[in-house]
Amino acid sequence: MTTTQRIDIEDPEVNVDDAQRLLHREGLFTGEATEHLGGKLAILYVYAHGMQNGPTRERHKDGRPKRSWRLDDHP
């Protein structure tokens, strides 16, 4: 069973490099990145090798789904 790494996008160890790739602890990030609003999950992003790749899910303040979209096949 594989465990997906999940990080908070506001973590001080999260950065973006000059090529706009997401880094965590100075390495390209693969996994789920979250944003919270008022302590609740607001947005969930999926990244592969530092690039947003896969579903993104946004939620209302009360936790109900708001919208979702998908980015795939980054070079």
Secondary structure as UniProt FT lines:
FT   STRAND          6..8
FT   TURN            9..10
FT   TURN            12..13
FT   STRAND          14..16
FT   TURN            18..19
FT   STRAND          22..24
FT   TURN            25..26
FT   STRAND          27..28
FT   STRAND          31..37
FT   TURN            38..39
FT   STRAND          40..48
FT   TURN            49..50
FT   STRAND          51..52
FT   STRAND          54..59
FT   TURN            61..62
FT   STRAND          65..71
//
